[in-house]
Amino acid sequence: MTMPIRIPQPGARRVAVLGAGSWGTTFAKVLADGGADVAIWARRAELAREISESKRNSDYLPGINLPRNLWSSSRLTDVLDGAEIVFLSVPSQSLRENLRAVRTLIPQGAIVVSLMKGVEKDTRFRMSEVIGQELEIHPDLVAVASGPNLALEIAKEQPTAAVVASSSLETATTVATIATNPYFRSFVNTDVIGTEFGGVLKNLIAVAIGIVDGVGYGENTKASIITRGLVEMTDFAVAYGGLPQTLSGLAGLGDLIATCESSLSRNNTAGRLLGQGYSFTDVVKQMNQTAEGLSSVAPVLELAQAKGVDMPIVSQVAEVLAGTMDPRDIAPHLTTDTDSGKVLPLVE
């Protein structure tokens, strides 16, 4: 078997990225372009070989050249050996399973960073909570990264920013420093809850935007949903201990705008297919990567109900997914009582 080609830089931080999809590979590129010695784990040996030898990931980032100081292996022991920081970029619903496979391989004291934007279906846990539970590490060694981060645009080195959150400002700063380069800037905060929920909830609003786009509604409708969607996101996050200002920043409004407005967004694409009349099953079959928003709708609504948070937009997305609401009806119901059909005296 061909060994991974590794060209470490003297004094460079050794980091690992688990997951070689579009976002995992892109973030690995961000880290490598910032000067880190980056190893990326790919489930398939042939993909790991392509990344290491050809410096390409043609499956997920066609046409993008990867840095020479980024290498890959399908063997977790290779990738995690000596890693100071471990970045996780796997589907949210398989995170727990993946963590159980690596918990004895992650070096003692390593920082673990979630790049994922989802809520676990069965437990309703955020990704940082799953990490803490499965790895049994102190919260100060866990961080999350979020923001307006469409993978292909970043892989093309178009300038953007993100926020890194941890209960430890020192940890957040360490991660943000290594995840900064000429085209990618990372900011920091200590609001893990708000940062994580911002990344989760914007996916659901993006599905709604995709639905109305697929139906054929215009910019007024979409602007209304984005604006009211941000209110739902903020109410939800604050109810669970997040800070409202976090939802007005990169992890909230910034990510919401990017995800709702771009055809590169998987959640927007999934919603558009729903709006065009495809069933939930058909949409899942057509998507070659996970649209996290589709799997987060049910757990988010359960969490919202537990705190008494009203989320009419997300509720209507759930009805479209279930096939109980015509996609064309999603926008008119935004300002009505769905039981009586009467207009509600809403206060903005």
Phi, psi and chi 1 to 4 in degrees:
 res  aa     phi    psi   chi1   chi2   chi3   chi4
   1 MET       -  136.3  179.2  177.8  177.3      -
   2 THR   -68.4  129.3  -55.9      -      -      -
   3 MET   -77.1  149.0  -67.9  -63.1  -68.8      -
   4 PRO   -63.0  140.1   21.6  -32.8      -      -
   5 ILE   -83.1  118.7  -62.9  173.7      -      -
   6 ARG  -123.1  123.7  179.7 -179.3  177.9 -173.3
   7 ILE  -122.6   80.6  -52.0  175.6      -      -
   8 PRO   -70.7  150.2   27.6  -34.4      -      -
   9 GLN   -96.8  138.9  -64.7 -177.6   -5.8      -
  10 PRO   -56.3  127.0  -23.5   33.5      -      -
  11 GLY    78.6    0.4      -      -      -      -
  12 ALA   -73.1  145.6      -      -      -      -
  13 ARG   -69.4  138.5  -83.9 -171.9  178.0  -88.9
  14 ARG   -92.8  115.6  173.2   81.0  166.1   80.4
  15 VAL  -127.8  156.3  -57.7      -      -      -
  16 ALA  -125.6  143.3      -      -      -      -
  17 VAL  -122.4  122.6  177.3      -      -      -
  18 LEU   -99.6  110.8  -56.2 -171.0      -      -
  19 GLY   123.4  118.2      -      -      -      -
  20 ALA  -112.2   30.5      -      -      -      -
  21 GLY   -75.4 -166.6      -      -      -      -
  22 SER   -64.2  -42.4   58.1      -      -      -
  23 TRP   -76.8  -41.8 -176.6 -136.4      -      -
  24 GLY   -60.0  -45.2      -      -      -      -
  25 THR   -66.6  -41.0  -54.2      -      -      -
  26 THR   -63.3  -44.1  -65.4      -      -      -
  27 PHE   -68.5  -33.6 -151.2   86.7      -      -
  28 ALA   -61.6  -39.1      -      -      -      -
  29 LYS   -63.8  -42.5 -178.8 -178.6 -174.1  -58.5
  30 VAL   -56.9  -47.2  166.2      -      -      -
  31 LEU   -65.6  -42.9  -62.7  166.7      -      -
  32 ALA   -65.4  -40.8      -      -      -      -
  33 ASP   -68.7  -17.5  -75.5  -19.3      -      -
  34 GLY   -86.9   -1.5      -      -      -      -
  35 GLY   106.5    1.1      -      -      -      -
  36 ALA   -79.7  156.6      -      -      -      -
  37 ASP   -90.5  106.1  172.3   19.0      -      -
  38 VAL  -111.2  127.7 -174.9      -      -      -
  39 ALA  -113.2  133.4      -      -      -      -
  40 ILE  -119.3  131.9 -178.5  168.3      -      -
  41 TRP   -89.3  124.7  173.4   71.0      -      -
  42 ALA  -114.8  133.8      -      -      -      -
  43 ARG   -62.9  -36.3 -172.8  178.0  -61.1  -84.6
  44 ARG   -96.6  129.8  -67.3 -179.3  -69.9  113.6
  45 ALA   -61.0  -36.0      -      -      -      -
  46 GLU   -68.1  -33.7   60.9  -88.9   22.7      -
  47 LEU   -70.9  -42.0  177.5   55.2      -      -
  48 ALA   -58.5  -40.4      -      -      -      -
  49 ARG   -65.8  -42.5 -162.9  155.5   39.3 -116.5
  50 GLU   -63.0  -43.5 -178.6 -170.3   23.5      -
  51 ILE   -62.6  -44.2  -68.0  172.0      -      -
  52 SER   -72.2  -42.9  -72.2      -      -      -
  53 GLU   -90.3  -43.6  -63.5  177.3   -1.1      -
  54 SER   -97.2  -10.7  -58.1      -      -      -
  55 LYS    55.8   42.8  -58.8  -56.7  178.0 -173.5
  56 ARG  -137.3  155.3  -69.5  -69.8 -172.9  102.5
  57 ASN  -132.3   81.8 -175.9  -23.3      -      -
  58 SER   -68.4  -21.6   54.3      -      -      -
  59 ASP   -68.9  -40.6  -75.0   -9.3      -      -
  60 TYR  -116.3  -26.8  -62.9  108.4      -      -
  61 LEU  -132.6   64.3  -66.0  175.1      -      -
  62 PRO   -59.6  135.7   20.4  -32.0      -      -
  63 GLY    85.1   -3.0      -      -      -      -
  64 ILE   -96.9  128.1  -59.6  -63.2      -      -
  65 ASN   -88.1  130.3  -66.4  -41.2      -      -
  66 LEU   -95.3  153.1  -59.1  174.9      -      -
  67 PRO   -65.2  154.4  -18.9   31.5      -      -
  68 ARG   -69.0  -25.0  -72.4  173.5   57.1   79.8
  69 ASN   -90.6   22.1   52.8  -37.2      -      -
  70 LEU  -118.5  126.6 -172.6  160.3      -      -
  71 TRP  -135.5  169.2   56.6  -80.9      -      -
  72 SER  -142.5  155.9 -178.6      -      -      -
  73 SER  -151.5  152.6  174.6      -      -      -
  74 SER   -91.2    1.5   59.1      -      -      -
  75 ARG  -102.7  117.7  -63.6 -177.8  -63.2 -159.8
  76 LEU   -59.9  -35.8  -72.4  164.4      -      -
  77 THR   -61.9  -38.5   50.4      -      -      -
  78 ASP   -63.1  -47.1  -70.2  -17.5      -      -
  79 VAL   -70.2  -39.6  171.3      -      -      -
  80 LEU   -87.5  -13.3  -69.6  168.7      -      -
  81 ASP   -58.9  115.5 -178.2   37.4      -      -
  82 GLY    77.4    7.6      -      -      -      -
  83 ALA   -68.6  130.9      -      -      -      -
  84 GLU   -87.9  -31.3  -59.1  172.1   58.8      -
  85 ILE  -135.2  134.4  -53.7  176.3      -      -
  86 VAL  -118.3  120.6  178.3      -      -      -
  87 PHE  -101.3  133.5  -66.1   83.1      -      -
  88 LEU  -109.4  122.8  -57.5  171.9      -      -
  89 SER  -137.6   69.3 -176.7      -      -      -
  90 VAL  -122.8  162.3  -62.1      -      -      -
  91 PRO   -55.3  137.0  -27.1   36.1      -      -
  92 SER   -57.2  -35.2   60.2      -      -      -
  93 GLN   -76.3  -10.1  -57.8  -48.5  -45.3      -
  94 SER  -110.6    7.0   65.9      -      -      -
  95 LEU   -59.1  -49.2  173.2   61.2      -      -
  96 ARG   -58.2  -44.7 -169.2  177.5  -65.4  -85.9
  97 GLU   -60.2  -42.5  170.1 -168.9  -15.8      -
  98 ASN   -68.1  -37.4  -79.6  -76.2      -      -
  99 LEU   -65.0  -37.1  -71.5  173.8      -      -
 100 ARG   -64.8  -26.5  -72.1  173.1  179.0  170.5
 101 ALA   -79.6  -20.5      -      -      -      -
 102 VAL  -116.6   -5.8  -57.3      -      -      -
 103 ARG   -62.2  -27.5   58.2 -174.6  166.5 -166.2
 104 THR   -87.0   -6.8   60.6      -      -      -
 105 LEU  -100.5  -20.0  -57.1  176.2      -      -
 106 ILE   -73.3  125.6  -66.2  176.9      -      -
 107 PRO   -58.1  143.5  -26.0   35.7      -      -
 108 GLN   -57.5  131.0 -171.9   76.2   18.6      -
 109 GLY    85.3   -0.8      -      -      -      -
 110 ALA   -69.1  144.3      -      -      -      -
 111 ILE   -80.8  138.1  -64.7  170.1      -      -
 112 VAL  -116.4  126.7  179.5      -      -      -
 113 VAL  -119.6  128.4 -173.6      -      -      -
 114 SER   -89.1  126.9  168.1      -      -      -
 115 LEU  -104.3    9.7  -59.0  177.7      -      -
 116 MET   -97.6  155.3  -61.7  156.4  -67.8      -
 117 LYS  -131.6   80.0  -60.5  175.3  179.7  179.9
 118 GLY  -158.8  171.6      -      -      -      -
 119 VAL  -123.6  133.2  174.3      -      -      -
 120 GLU   -66.2  129.3 -168.3  173.9   45.1      -
 121 LYS   -59.5  -51.3  -78.1 -176.8  179.7  179.1
 122 ASP   -71.5  -40.5  -65.6  -23.2      -      -
 123 THR   -99.0  -18.2   65.2      -      -      -
 124 ARG    66.2   21.5  -45.6  -55.3 -175.9 -126.0
 125 PHE   -81.9  145.3  -75.9  174.2      -      -
 126 ARG   -70.8  162.8  -69.2  174.6  -76.1  112.1
 127 MET   -63.1  -37.3  -63.2  -64.9   96.8      -
 128 SER   -65.4  -31.7   65.6      -      -      -
 129 GLU   -70.1  -39.1  -67.3  176.5  -56.0      -
 130 VAL   -64.0  -42.1  177.3      -      -      -
 131 ILE   -60.5  -48.4  -68.8  168.1      -      -
 132 GLY   -62.0  -39.2      -      -      -      -
 133 GLN   -69.8  -46.4 -173.9 -180.0   71.8      -
 134 GLU   -76.5  -35.8  -75.7  -61.7  -36.6      -
 135 LEU   -92.2  -15.2  -61.3 -176.1      -      -
 136 GLU    52.9   49.4  -62.7 -179.4  -14.7      -
 137 ILE  -114.1  160.1   59.3  175.6      -      -
 138 HIS   -66.4  141.7 -164.9  -79.9      -      -
 139 PRO   -54.6  -27.2  -26.8   34.6      -      -
 140 ASP   -68.4  -13.5  -75.4   -3.7      -      -
 141 LEU   -99.0    7.9  -72.0  175.9      -      -
 142 VAL  -114.4  137.2  178.2      -      -      -
 143 ALA  -137.7  161.3      -      -      -      -
 144 VAL  -130.8  146.4  -59.1      -      -      -
 145 ALA  -122.4  135.9      -      -      -      -
 146 SER  -155.0  163.7 -166.2      -      -      -
 147 GLY   153.2 -174.4      -      -      -      -
 148 PRO   -75.7   81.8   27.6  -32.9      -      -
 149 ASN  -126.0   78.8  -59.7  148.6      -      -
 150 LEU   -80.5  120.3  -63.5  165.2      -      -
 151 ALA   -54.5  -50.5      -      -      -      -
 152 LEU   -63.2  -38.2 -174.3   58.1      -      -
 153 GLU   -63.2  -41.4  -70.8 -174.4    4.3      -
 154 ILE   -69.4  -40.4  -62.0  172.1      -      -
 155 ALA   -59.8  -29.5      -      -      -      -
 156 LYS   -84.0    4.4  -68.6  178.4  177.3  178.5
 157 GLU    66.0   34.2  -58.4 -175.1    8.9      -
 158 GLN   -80.8  130.6  -64.2  178.3   12.9      -
 159 PRO   -60.2  137.6  -22.7   33.5      -      -
 160 THR  -158.2 -177.2 -168.8      -      -      -
 161 ALA  -142.4  163.8      -      -      -      -
 162 ALA  -145.6  171.0      -      -      -      -
 163 VAL  -123.4  137.9   61.0      -      -      -
 164 VAL  -111.3  127.0  176.3      -      -      -
 165 ALA  -120.5  141.4      -      -      -      -
 166 SER  -155.7  154.7  173.4      -      -      -
 167 SER   -64.8  -20.8   57.8      -      -      -
 168 SER  -103.9  118.0  163.1      -      -      -
 169 LEU   -62.6  -33.2 -174.7   58.3      -      -
 170 GLU   -63.3  -43.6 -179.6 -178.9   -2.9      -
 171 THR   -63.7  -46.4  -66.7      -      -      -
 172 ALA   -58.7  -41.3      -      -      -      -
 173 THR   -67.6  -39.4  -57.5      -      -      -
 174 THR   -60.2  -45.7  -63.5      -      -      -
 175 VAL   -68.9  -43.1  175.3      -      -      -
 176 ALA   -63.0  -35.9      -      -      -      -
 177 THR   -64.8  -42.8  -60.2      -      -      -
 178 ILE   -76.5  -21.6 -159.3  169.9      -      -
 179 ALA  -101.2   43.2      -      -      -      -
 180 THR  -135.6  135.0  -67.4      -      -      -
 181 ASN  -151.9 -175.7   62.8   40.0      -      -
 182 PRO   -58.8  -24.4  -30.1   38.4      -      -
 183 TYR  -113.2   -1.5   59.5   86.6      -      -
 184 PHE  -137.6  119.9 -167.7   93.6      -      -
 185 ARG  -115.9  131.0  169.1   73.4 -173.1  -84.6
 186 SER  -109.4  131.0  -69.1      -      -      -
 187 PHE  -102.8  173.3  -65.2   82.8      -      -
 188 VAL  -131.2  153.2  -61.5      -      -      -
 189 ASN  -154.7  175.9   71.0   39.7      -      -
 190 THR  -112.5   13.1   55.1      -      -      -
 191 ASP   -93.4   80.0 -177.6   14.3      -      -
 192 VAL   -64.1  -42.5  175.8      -      -      -
 193 ILE   -61.3  -52.8  -64.7  172.1      -      -
 194 GLY   -63.4  -39.6      -      -      -      -
 195 THR   -65.3  -44.3  -60.6      -      -      -
 196 GLU   -67.6  -46.8  -93.8 -171.5  -57.0      -
 197 PHE   -67.4  -30.9  -85.2  138.6      -      -
 198 GLY   -58.1  -45.0      -      -      -      -
 199 GLY   -67.4  -32.8      -      -      -      -
 200 VAL   -74.2  -49.9  171.0      -      -      -
 201 LEU   -71.7  -32.6  -61.6  169.3      -      -
 202 LYS   -63.6  -28.7   59.5   86.2 -173.2  179.4
 203 ASN   -62.2  -37.4  -76.0  -25.3      -      -
 204 LEU   -69.7  -40.4  -79.2   57.0      -      -
 205 ILE   -67.4  -35.0  -54.2  -56.5      -      -
 206 ALA   -65.0  -35.5      -      -      -      -
 207 VAL   -62.8  -42.4  173.1      -      -      -
 208 ALA   -61.8  -42.1      -      -      -      -
 209 ILE   -62.7  -42.4  -68.8  -66.5      -      -
 210 GLY   -60.9  -40.0      -      -      -      -
 211 ILE   -60.7  -50.4  -69.6  171.2      -      -
 212 VAL   -69.8  -28.5  -60.3      -      -      -
 213 ASP   -67.2  -43.2 -162.0   26.1      -      -
 214 GLY   -63.6  -34.5      -      -      -      -
 215 VAL   -68.8  -33.5  166.0      -      -      -
 216 GLY   114.2    8.3      -      -      -      -
 217 TYR   -71.5  158.3  -67.5  142.1      -      -
 218 GLY   -98.3 -160.7      -      -      -      -
 219 GLU   -69.0  -33.3  -59.7  -53.1  -45.2      -
 220 ASN   -60.1  -45.9  -69.1  -24.8      -      -
 221 THR   -61.5  -45.8  -54.6      -      -      -
 222 LYS   -66.2  -40.6  -71.7 -173.3  -82.4 -172.4
 223 ALA   -63.0  -38.1      -      -      -      -
 224 SER   -64.3  -42.5  -61.5      -      -      -
 225 ILE   -68.1  -41.5  -68.5  175.4      -      -
 226 ILE   -60.8  -45.7  -70.0  172.9      -      -
 227 THR   -66.0  -48.9  -53.4      -      -      -
 228 ARG   -70.8  -29.8  -63.5  -51.8  -55.4  168.8
 229 GLY   -63.7  -37.9      -      -      -      -
 230 LEU   -63.5  -35.3 -178.8   60.2      -      -
 231 VAL   -64.2  -44.6  173.7      -      -      -
 232 GLU   -60.7  -44.5  -71.1 -171.1   23.1      -
 233 MET   -59.6  -45.0  -69.4  168.3   57.3      -
 234 THR   -67.3  -45.3  -56.1      -      -      -
 235 ASP   -57.4  -43.7  -71.5  -11.8      -      -
 236 PHE   -64.8  -51.3 -178.7  102.3      -      -
 237 ALA   -61.7  -42.5      -      -      -      -
 238 VAL   -64.5  -37.5  169.0      -      -      -
 239 ALA   -61.2  -27.7      -      -      -      -
 240 TYR  -101.2   10.8  -85.0   91.7      -      -
 241 GLY   103.2    3.0      -      -      -      -
 242 GLY   -77.2  165.0      -      -      -      -
 243 LEU   -98.0  135.3  -59.5  175.3      -      -
 244 PRO   -59.4  -33.9   17.6  -29.6      -      -
 245 GLN   -66.3  -26.2   56.2  -95.5   38.2      -
 246 THR   -64.2  -37.7  -58.3      -      -      -
 247 LEU   -74.6  -13.7  -83.1  -63.5      -      -
 248 SER   -92.1   -2.4  -62.1      -      -      -
 249 GLY  -103.8 -155.7      -      -      -      -
 250 LEU   -60.7  -39.9  -70.5  166.9      -      -
 251 ALA   -76.3  -13.8      -      -      -      -
 252 GLY  -111.6  -88.7      -      -      -      -
 253 LEU   -59.6  -43.0  180.0   58.8      -      -
 254 GLY   -59.5  -49.3      -      -      -      -
 255 ASP   -66.6  -36.6 -159.3    1.4      -      -
 256 LEU   -61.8  -47.1  177.8   64.9      -      -
 257 ILE   -62.1  -48.7  -67.4  171.1      -      -
 258 ALA   -61.4  -44.3      -      -      -      -
 259 THR   -71.9  -35.4  -51.0      -      -      -
 260 CYS   -76.0  -29.7  -73.4      -      -      -
 261 GLU   -97.8   -8.4  -69.3  -62.6  -54.3      -
 262 SER  -108.6  138.0  175.7      -      -      -
 263 SER   -72.3  -11.4   59.2      -      -      -
 264 LEU   -76.9  -15.0  -64.5  174.7      -      -
 265 SER   -73.5  125.2  161.9      -      -      -
 266 ARG   -65.7  -36.0  -64.1 -167.3  -66.9  -90.5
 267 ASN   -70.4  -39.4  -66.3  -75.7      -      -
 268 ASN   -62.4  -42.9 -178.8  -70.4      -      -
 269 THR   -63.5  -43.4  -61.3      -      -      -
 270 ALA   -61.4  -42.9      -      -      -      -
 271 GLY   -64.0  -40.4      -      -      -      -
 272 ARG   -61.9  -40.1 -167.7  162.7   59.1 -109.7
 273 LEU   -64.1  -40.0  -68.8  170.7      -      -
 274 LEU   -62.2  -42.2  -70.8  165.0      -      -
 275 GLY   -65.7  -26.2      -      -      -      -
 276 GLN   -83.7   -0.4  -69.2  169.6   -8.1      -
 277 GLY   105.4    1.1      -      -      -      -
 278 TYR   -73.0  146.2  -70.1   91.5      -      -
 279 SER   -76.7  163.9   69.2      -      -      -
 280 PHE   -55.5  -44.6  172.7   72.0      -      -
 281 THR   -60.6  -43.6  -57.5      -      -      -
 282 ASP   -65.3  -37.9  -70.2  -22.6      -      -
 283 VAL   -63.2  -45.8  169.7      -      -      -
 284 VAL   -59.8  -39.8  171.8      -      -      -
 285 LYS   -65.7  -34.5  -73.5  180.0 -179.5  177.4
 286 GLN   -79.4  -22.9  -71.4 -157.0   39.9      -
 287 MET   -82.2  125.6  -57.7  -69.3  -68.4      -
 288 ASN   -90.0   -3.3   66.2  -14.7      -      -
 289 GLN  -136.7  162.2  -67.9 -166.4   71.1      -
 290 THR   -71.1  130.2  -57.1      -      -      -
 291 ALA   -97.6   99.3      -      -      -      -
 292 GLU   -58.7  -29.8  -66.6  -77.2   11.5      -
 293 GLY   -59.7  -34.0      -      -      -      -
 294 LEU   -65.3  -38.0  -60.6 -178.6      -      -
 295 SER   -86.0  -10.7   58.6      -      -      -
 296 SER   -94.7  -13.7  -64.3      -      -      -
 297 VAL   -58.1  -54.3  171.2      -      -      -
 298 ALA   -62.3  -49.9      -      -      -      -
 299 PRO   -63.6  -35.3   15.1  -27.1      -      -
 300 VAL   -65.8  -42.4  162.8      -      -      -
 301 LEU   -65.2  -35.2  -74.8  176.4      -      -
 302 GLU   -66.2  -42.1  -72.6 -166.3   14.8      -
 303 LEU   -64.4  -39.5  -71.5  168.5      -      -
 304 ALA   -63.3  -43.4      -      -      -      -
 305 GLN   -62.6  -37.7 -174.2  175.9   22.9      -
 306 ALA   -62.9  -27.9      -      -      -      -
 307 LYS  -105.9    3.6  -67.9  -72.7 -172.8  178.9
 308 GLY    69.9   30.1      -      -      -      -
 309 VAL   -93.2  126.8  177.9      -      -      -
 310 ASP   -85.5  125.7 -172.2   29.0      -      -
 311 MET  -132.3   75.5  -57.7 -170.7   79.7      -
 312 PRO   -62.6  -36.6   19.0  -31.1      -      -
 313 ILE   -66.2  -49.1  -63.4  173.5      -      -
 314 VAL   -64.2  -36.9  178.9      -      -      -
 315 SER   -61.9  -38.7  -63.4      -      -      -
 316 GLN   -72.1  -33.7  -71.0  157.8   44.7      -
 317 VAL   -60.0  -42.0  169.5      -      -      -
 318 ALA   -61.1  -39.1      -      -      -      -
 319 GLU   -68.1  -38.1  -70.3 -173.5   51.5      -
 320 VAL   -64.9  -43.3  172.0      -      -      -
 321 LEU   -60.3  -37.8  -70.8  174.1      -      -
 322 ALA   -79.2  -10.8      -      -      -      -
 323 GLY    81.4   13.6      -      -      -      -
 324 THR   -97.6   -3.2   57.5      -      -      -
 325 MET  -132.9  133.3  174.4 -178.9  -80.2      -
 326 ASP   -68.1  130.2 -172.3  -45.9      -      -
 327 PRO   -51.9  -30.4  -27.8   35.4      -      -
 328 ARG   -67.2  -18.5  -63.8 -168.5   63.4   83.5
 329 ASP   -90.5   -2.3  -68.7  -23.3      -      -
 330 ILE   -67.3  -40.4 -169.5  170.0      -      -
 331 ALA   -74.2  -46.8      -      -      -      -
 332 PRO   -58.9  -24.8  -26.4   36.0      -      -
 333 HIS   -83.1   -1.2  -76.7   75.7      -      -
 334 LEU   -66.7  -26.5  -68.0  178.2      -      -
 335 THR  -121.1   24.3   54.9      -      -      -
 336 THR  -126.6  158.3   61.5      -      -      -
 337 ASP   -80.4  114.4 -179.6  -25.7      -      -
 338 THR   -68.8  -12.6   53.6      -      -      -
 339 ASP   -84.1  -45.6  -70.5  -29.1      -      -
 340 SER   -99.3  -21.9   66.0      -      -      -
 341 GLY    81.0    1.9      -      -      -      -
 342 LYS   -83.7  147.1  -64.1  177.8 -178.2  178.2
 343 VAL   -71.2  132.5  175.2      -      -      -
 344 LEU   -89.0  142.6  -65.6  172.2      -      -
 345 PRO   -80.2   79.1   29.5  -33.3      -      -
 346 LEU   -82.1  146.1  -64.2  176.1      -      -
 347 VAL  -108.6  125.1  177.3      -      -      -
 348 GLU   -78.8      - -174.1 -177.5   25.4      -
